[in-house]
């Protein structure tokens, strides 16, 4: 994957040669986690500034750490966070456009025209708001990681100059994730920096292809699906007995022959759904004369029962 930054600084042929030489390994499961983060972050931002933002993943680039820092706007508010228990560090970059958009909205300036900002050092209140935004993102990220590898991110330091942030050697493979947040018709950007060294403990899991399935636990959708399924009609087939009969005897059958199934009222009956054995039952009769089955034992594998129970709220 060739980043937008690479294309703007060098010819496309040079970018292809350079990145093929660096040969960064993609992390499909981490990419999926970032997709979940985009959905999880919106309600967190709304709880902070009372406006629901539109969040878009604008870039997901595999670069060297040096290139990531060179492409970061200077100055930006960079929150360096410790990943526990990975014993490593990642970074969350709050760019000036997002920082001042949030600041203006929270201080009642959403109706004023945006003024041109000139690079300068950040004030104490700006640093506080930027740190809180970064911590909201890192908390949501921790929740998205929970099903893969439980981890917590705690902000250690705040920096404003990307060149002073040295988390790993310059040539280290790094994933850069850039998000665009639109709040009250104003755009701002946030960047997450994942050096491969920081992900070493879970690198094998993150490099595995993600083939779908439940990850991160979307209980709302599971509840909705369960409610829809509960009203579905299914056909239950009662299997009374299975016999093994030589084909030559079957060919000799004629009209009126009686086939002894070898069953009694105590013989267990197997209940099938879509040819799948679901339960064992006894055969009986209701007061109105209809035949009935009384379920006596489930035939579902034990591990499937545990899995189903964990997926139903």
RODO-2510 file (C-alpha; in nm, 4 decimals, decimal comma):
residues 313
     n   res          X          Y          Z
     1     x     0,0000     0,0000     0,0000
     2     x     0,1434     0,3397    -0,1002
     3     x     0,0560     0,6287     0,1243
     4     x    -0,0579     0,9694     0,0049
     5     x     0,2468     1,1206     0,1706
     6     x     0,4819     0,8982    -0,0305
     7     x     0,3123     0,9885    -0,3573
     8     x     0,3422     1,3620    -0,2914
     9     x     0,7149     1,3454    -0,2082
    10     x     0,8468     1,0986    -0,4683
    11     x     0,7628     0,9476    -0,8021
    12     x     0,5243     0,6550    -0,8061
    13     x     0,7938     0,4234    -0,9451
    14     x     1,0303     0,5158    -0,6629
    15     x     0,7565     0,4586    -0,4056
    16     x     0,6859     0,1094    -0,5460
    17     x     1,0548     0,0154    -0,5387
    18     x     1,1057     0,1545    -0,1874
    19     x     0,8040    -0,0141    -0,0335
    20     x     0,8751    -0,3478    -0,2025
    21     x     1,2242    -0,3306    -0,0514
    22     x     1,0852    -0,2512     0,2942
    23     x     0,8258    -0,5309     0,2551
    24     x     0,6003    -0,4362     0,5449
    25     x     0,3670    -0,7130     0,6587
    26     x     0,0010    -0,6145     0,6511
    27     x    -0,2071    -0,6579     0,9676
    28     x    -0,5609    -0,7466     0,8503
    29     x    -0,7029    -0,8031     1,1991
    30     x    -0,5703    -0,4663     1,3155
    31     x    -0,7316    -0,3038     1,0128
    32     x    -1,0613    -0,4613     1,1176
    33     x    -1,0125    -0,3279     1,4728
    34     x    -0,9629     0,0217     1,3281
    35     x    -1,2921    -0,0131     1,1391
    36     x    -1,4603    -0,0949     1,4699
    37     x    -1,2906     0,2070     1,6272
    38     x    -1,4471     0,4395     1,3696
    39     x    -1,7918     0,3215     1,4861
    40     x    -1,7110     0,3187     1,8577
    41     x    -1,5486     0,6626     1,8710
    42     x    -1,8509     0,8689     1,7577
    43     x    -2,0615     0,8217     2,0759
    44     x    -1,7535     0,8915     2,2917
    45     x    -1,6955     1,2264     2,1177
    46     x    -2,0668     1,3087     2,1455
    47     x    -2,0592     1,2499     2,5220
    48     x    -1,7725     1,4997     2,5442
    49     x    -1,8925     1,7894     2,3274
    50     x    -2,2669     1,7086     2,2863
    51     x    -2,2438     1,6879     1,9069
    52     x    -2,2292     1,3629     1,7119
    53     x    -1,9332     1,3763     1,4715
    54     x    -1,9066     1,2108     1,1340
    55     x    -1,5890     1,0028     1,1376
    56     x    -1,4157     0,8763     0,8242
    57     x    -1,1045     0,6656     0,7864
    58     x    -0,9033     0,8681     0,5332
    59     x    -0,5697     0,6848     0,5414
    60     x    -0,4318     0,3543     0,6605
    61     x    -0,0679     0,3475     0,5554
    62     x     0,2221     0,1108     0,6157
    63     x     0,5300     0,3342     0,6386
    64     x     0,8565     0,3726     0,8222
    65     x     0,8398     0,5461     1,1590
    66     x     1,0545     0,8284     1,0210
    67     x     0,8099     0,8898     0,7351
    68     x     0,5165     0,8904     0,9752
    69     x     0,6750     1,1598     1,1916
    70     x     0,7806     1,3630     0,8865
    71     x     0,4219     1,3583     0,7575
    72     x     0,2789     1,4813     1,0902
    73     x     0,1780     1,8465     1,1035
    74     x     0,4031     2,0612     1,3237
    75     x     0,3022     2,1528     1,5840
    76     x     0,0439     1,8906     1,6825
    77     x    -0,0609     1,7615     2,0204
    78     x     0,0941     1,4127     2,0438
    79     x    -0,0177     1,1892     2,3306
    80     x     0,2307     0,9074     2,3895
    81     x     0,0508     0,6193     2,5581
    82     x     0,1854     0,3106     2,7327
    83     x     0,0206    -0,0170     2,6320
    84     x    -0,0261    -0,2448     2,9317
    85     x     0,0504    -0,5407     2,9448
    86     x     0,2364    -0,5168     2,6113
    87     x     0,5013    -0,2979     2,7769
    88     x     0,5241    -0,0791     2,4664
    89     x     0,4068     0,2583     2,3355
    90     x     0,1734     0,3941     2,0680
    91     x     0,0849     0,7551     1,9874
    92     x    -0,2354     0,9478     1,9277
    93     x    -0,1908     1,2744     1,7364
    94     x    -0,4530     1,5470     1,7726
    95     x    -0,3976     1,7868     1,4843
    96     x    -0,4601     2,1618     1,5314
    97     x    -0,7753     2,1692     1,3164
    98     x    -0,9483     1,9108     1,5394
    99     x    -0,8191     2,0659     1,8607
   100     x    -0,9445     2,4158     1,7823
   101     x    -1,2719     2,2924     1,6315
   102     x    -1,3481     2,1122     1,9576
   103     x    -1,2320     2,4091     2,1647
   104     x    -1,4516     2,6566     1,9755
   105     x    -1,7586     2,4322     1,9965
   106     x    -1,7178     2,3696     2,3688
   107     x    -1,6708     2,7420     2,4389
   108     x    -1,9745     2,8448     2,2332
   109     x    -1,7948     2,9671     1,9234
   110     x    -1,9548     2,7354     1,6689
   111     x    -2,1291     3,0267     1,4930
   112     x    -1,8152     3,2330     1,4460
   113     x    -1,6031     3,2235     1,1336
   114     x    -1,2880     3,0224     1,1629
   115     x    -0,9789     3,2359     1,1822
   116     x    -0,6449     3,1370     1,0367
   117     x    -0,4273     2,9738     1,2992
   118     x    -0,0590     3,0493     1,3089
   119     x     0,1737     2,7839     1,4543
   120     x     0,2561     2,8499     1,8183
   121     x     0,2878     2,6619     2,1441
   122     x    -0,0327     2,5248     2,2953
   123     x    -0,1855     2,6793     2,6042
   124     x    -0,2665     2,4782     2,9161
   125     x    -0,6403     2,4591     2,8354
   126     x    -0,5653     2,3527     2,4766
   127     x    -0,3363     2,0784     2,6033
   128     x    -0,6033     1,9623     2,8488
   129     x    -0,8729     1,9376     2,5814
   130     x    -0,6351     1,7684     2,3380
   131     x    -0,5299     1,5161     2,6020
   132     x    -0,8934     1,4379     2,6782
   133     x    -0,9687     1,3810     2,3080
   134     x    -0,6700     1,1472     2,2816
   135     x    -0,7783     0,9561     2,5926
   136     x    -1,1309     0,9147     2,4519
   137     x    -0,9815     0,7626     2,1378
   138     x    -0,7432     0,5371     2,3318
   139     x    -1,0221     0,4146     2,5602
   140     x    -1,2365     0,3235     2,2593
   141     x    -0,9365     0,1546     2,0992
   142     x    -0,8811    -0,0522     2,4137
   143     x    -1,2414    -0,1732     2,3948
   144     x    -1,1998    -0,2702     2,0289
   145     x    -0,8882    -0,4718     2,1153
   146     x    -1,0627    -0,6602     2,3984
   147     x    -1,1578    -0,9716     2,1983
   148     x    -0,8111    -1,0055     2,0428
   149     x    -0,5848    -0,9117     2,3329
   150     x    -0,7043    -0,7198     2,6405
   151     x    -0,4956    -0,4043     2,6678
   152     x    -0,5198    -0,0610     2,8298
   153     x    -0,3605     0,2616     2,7068
   154     x    -0,2465     0,5251     2,9563
   155     x    -0,1142     0,8641     2,8444
   156     x     0,2417     0,9176     2,9680
   157     x     0,3550     1,2425     2,8055
   158     x     0,2331     1,5154     2,5700
   159     x     0,4551     1,6479     2,2919
   160     x     0,4052     1,9107     2,0225
   161     x     0,7042     1,8510     1,7976
   162     x     0,6884     1,5204     1,6030
   163     x     1,0669     1,5117     1,5601
   164     x     1,1121     1,4977     1,9366
   165     x     0,8969     1,1855     1,9674
   166     x     1,1283     0,8840     1,9515
   167     x     0,9379     0,5645     2,0279
   168     x     1,1293     0,3350     1,7920
   169     x     1,4194     0,3427     1,5403
   170     x     1,3479     0,5534     1,2266
   171     x     1,3380     0,2580     0,9848
   172     x     1,0866     0,0557     1,1932
   173     x     0,7729    -0,0533     1,0099
   174     x     0,4771     0,1505     1,1360
   175     x     0,1043     0,1649     1,0693
   176     x    -0,0370     0,5161     1,0413
   177     x    -0,4137     0,5559     1,0806
   178     x    -0,5628     0,8962     0,9973
   179     x    -0,9236     0,9815     1,0862
   180     x    -1,1252     1,2802     0,9695
   181     x    -1,3889     1,4081     1,2102
   182     x    -1,6598     1,6450     1,0897
   183     x    -1,8156     1,8339     1,3808
   184     x    -2,0775     2,1007     1,3176
   185     x    -1,9634     2,1438     0,9541
   186     x    -1,6006     2,1796     1,0585
   187     x    -1,3331     1,9224     0,9844
   188     x    -1,0534     1,8034     1,2077
   189     x    -0,8045     1,5185     1,1956
   190     x    -0,6650     1,2620     1,4355
   191     x    -0,3805     1,0155     1,3709
   192     x    -0,2880     0,6914     1,5460
   193     x     0,0694     0,5639     1,5226
   194     x     0,1375     0,1913     1,5715
   195     x     0,5071     0,0940     1,5493
   196     x     0,5382    -0,2783     1,4756
   197     x     0,7603    -0,3155     1,7812
   198     x     0,4714    -0,2016     1,9994
   199     x     0,2556    -0,4822     1,8587
   200     x     0,5164    -0,7553     1,8879
   201     x     0,3291    -0,9449     2,1598
   202     x     0,0112    -0,9753     1,9505
   203     x     0,1666    -0,9412     1,6044
   204     x     0,0872    -1,3000     1,5039
   205     x    -0,2833    -1,2515     1,5802
   206     x    -0,3031    -0,9158     1,4052
   207     x    -0,1348    -1,0560     1,0920
   208     x    -0,3963    -1,3308     1,0512
   209     x    -0,6617    -1,2792     0,7818
   210     x    -0,9956    -1,1778     0,9311
   211     x    -1,2655    -1,3949     0,7743
   212     x    -1,5597    -1,2421     0,9535
   213     x    -1,7423    -1,3423     1,2689
   214     x    -1,8140    -1,1841     1,6023
   215     x    -1,5349    -0,9682     1,7370
   216     x    -1,5742    -0,6862     1,9802
   217     x    -1,9282    -0,7863     2,0745
   218     x    -2,2071    -0,5892     1,9065
   219     x    -2,4797    -0,6758     2,1564
   220     x    -2,7366    -0,4479     1,9916
   221     x    -2,7262    -0,6375     1,6641
   222     x    -2,7252    -0,9752     1,8386
   223     x    -3,0336    -0,8769     2,0377
   224     x    -3,2122    -0,7659     1,7206
   225     x    -3,1190    -1,0867     1,5362
   226     x    -3,2298    -1,3010     1,8311
   227     x    -3,5662    -1,1240     1,8423
   228     x    -3,6179    -1,1851     1,4709
   229     x    -3,5135    -1,5502     1,4914
   230     x    -3,7410    -1,6185     1,7877
   231     x    -4,0478    -1,5561     1,5671
   232     x    -3,9332    -1,7891     1,2884
   233     x    -4,1236    -2,1128     1,2215
   234     x    -3,9156    -2,4289     1,1945
   235     x    -4,0058    -2,7871     1,1006
   236     x    -3,9243    -3,0542     1,3569
   237     x    -3,8813    -3,4081     1,2242
   238     x    -3,9221    -3,7015     1,4663
   239     x    -3,6950    -3,9918     1,3778
   240     x    -3,8554    -4,3041     1,5263
   241     x    -3,6045    -4,5651     1,4162
   242     x    -3,3352    -4,6371     1,1622
   243     x    -3,2973    -4,9865     1,0163
   244     x    -3,0258    -5,1443     0,8071
   245     x    -3,1902    -5,3826     0,5578
   246     x    -3,0200    -5,5633     0,2711
   247     x    -3,1225    -5,4342    -0,0678
   248     x    -3,2325    -5,7836    -0,1824
   249     x    -3,4997    -5,7873     0,0909
   250     x    -3,6184    -5,4402    -0,0055
   251     x    -3,6567    -5,5558    -0,3662
   252     x    -3,8719    -5,8468    -0,2470
   253     x    -4,1207    -5,6208    -0,0692
   254     x    -4,4743    -5,6272    -0,2051
   255     x    -4,8020    -5,4544    -0,1272
   256     x    -4,9287    -5,5450     0,2196
   257     x    -4,5952    -5,6499     0,3714
   258     x    -4,5467    -5,5444     0,7341
   259     x    -4,2080    -5,4044     0,8364
   260     x    -4,1171    -5,4499     1,2005
   261     x    -3,9430    -5,1351     1,3216
   262     x    -3,8608    -5,2906     1,6575
   263     x    -3,9820    -4,9935     1,8636
   264     x    -4,1991    -4,9606     2,1725
   265     x    -4,3478    -4,6655     2,3614
   266     x    -4,0234    -4,6502     2,5641
   267     x    -3,7958    -4,6331     2,2606
   268     x    -3,6316    -4,2862     2,2471
   269     x    -3,7152    -4,0603     1,9533
   270     x    -3,4620    -3,8209     1,7958
   271     x    -3,5800    -3,4706     1,7042
   272     x    -3,4204    -3,3249     1,3887
   273     x    -3,4046    -2,9678     1,2616
   274     x    -3,2760    -2,9434     0,9048
   275     x    -3,1283    -3,2950     0,9375
   276     x    -2,9359    -3,1858     1,2498
   277     x    -3,0058    -3,3951     1,5653
   278     x    -3,1205    -3,1463     1,8294
   279     x    -3,2762    -3,3471     2,1132
   280     x    -3,3888    -3,6868     2,2340
   281     x    -3,7510    -3,7416     2,3386
   282     x    -4,0071    -3,9982     2,4448
   283     x    -4,3210    -4,0654     2,2436
   284     x    -4,6539    -3,9997     2,4102
   285     x    -5,0107    -3,8870     2,3561
   286     x    -5,1979    -3,5727     2,4538
   287     x    -5,5462    -3,5589     2,6034
   288     x    -5,6944    -3,4777     2,2618
   289     x    -5,5476    -3,7951     2,1156
   290     x    -5,2617    -3,6283     1,9238
   291     x    -4,9147    -3,7779     1,9358
   292     x    -4,6607    -3,5744     2,1288
   293     x    -4,2897    -3,5711     2,2155
   294     x    -4,1422    -3,4984     2,5585
   295     x    -3,7833    -3,3693     2,5344
   296     x    -3,5557    -3,5634     2,7692
   297     x    -3,2026    -3,4767     2,6540
   298     x    -3,0263    -3,2259     2,4295
   299     x    -2,7993    -3,3594     2,1554
   300     x    -2,6149    -3,0340     2,0829
   301     x    -2,2359    -3,0570     2,1286
   302     x    -2,1258    -2,9047     2,4587
   303     x    -1,8900    -2,6528     2,2963
   304     x    -2,1690    -2,5283     2,0700
   305     x    -2,3954    -2,4713     2,3686
   306     x    -2,1243    -2,2625     2,5349
   307     x    -2,0656    -2,0644     2,2171
   308     x    -2,4368    -1,9993     2,1669
   309     x    -2,4794    -1,8951     2,5284
   310     x    -2,1930    -1,6453     2,5015
   311     x    -2,3471    -1,4904     2,1916
   312     x    -2,6979    -1,4348     2,3343
   313     x    -2,7737    -1,1470     2,5698
***
